[in-house]
Amino acid sequence: MGRPKEAARIAGPADEDQRIAEEAAEVLFDLLLAQKRVSQGVAKEFGLTLQQLAALRNLGGPEGMPMSALADALACDAANVTAVVDKLEARGLVRRSGSRDRRVRLLETTARGADLRQKMLARLRCPTPWITALDPEERRLLRDLLRKGLERAQAAAETVV
């Protein structure tokens, strides 16, 4: 008679690496949801929706931004961006302007919009309690790992385009 097959195989290093990666992805997802709630609170402080906050955050350049670029930055379609921009424009926070290419309308923040944007960004940069609970070395490590992850994500996105 042969030996009975093992019910479960012993996990190897690759399995452990996969498990750790999956746990990290799950924790990151939970942190992103928590950060979204923080961002929603900041948006509400300034009388904005989360999409309006995201649009203003992205409209900081001095040269203006095409509507299509804002749609890409917000990962939504042009119709949604138009509705968001219409509301920001009605509040005097952004304006549409022409460009060298007459087919392209650029979005710029007004002085009022730029002021609100600076205040909003200052609030968004306030560290959350889970960050301030880390010691200084842990915060540096977290910052460096997040930067590294972001750089790799951006590089991967550029290769897809």
Residue pairs with C-beta under 8 A, 6 or more apart in sequence:
11 19
31 130
34 128
34 130
35 128
36 50
38 124
38 128
39 50
39 53
39 124
40 50
42 53
42 120
42 123
42 124
43 49
43 50
43 52
43 53
45 123
46 53
46 116
46 119
46 120
47 91
48 56
48 120
49 84
49 87
51 74
51 76
51 80
51 84
52 84
52 87
52 88
53 120
54 73
54 74
55 70
55 74
55 81
55 84
55 85
55 88
55 94
56 88
56 93
56 94
56 109
56 113
56 116
56 117
56 120
57 117
57 120
57 121
57 124
58 65
58 70
58 73
58 74
59 65
59 70
59 94
59 107
59 108
59 109
59 113
59 117
60 109
60 114
60 117
63 106
64 97
64 99
64 106
64 107
64 108
65 73
65 106
65 107
65 108
66 99
66 104
66 105
66 106
66 107
67 78
67 81
67 82
67 85
67 104
67 105
67 107
68 78
68 104
70 81
70 85
70 107
71 77
71 78
71 80
71 81
74 80
74 81
74 84
85 94
85 96
85 107
88 94
88 113
89 95
89 96
92 110
92 112
92 113
93 109
93 110
93 112
93 113
93 116
94 107
94 108
94 109
94 110
94 113
95 107
95 108
95 110
96 105
96 106
96 107
97 105
97 106
97 107
97 108
98 105
98 106
99 105
99 106
109 117
131 139
131 142
134 142
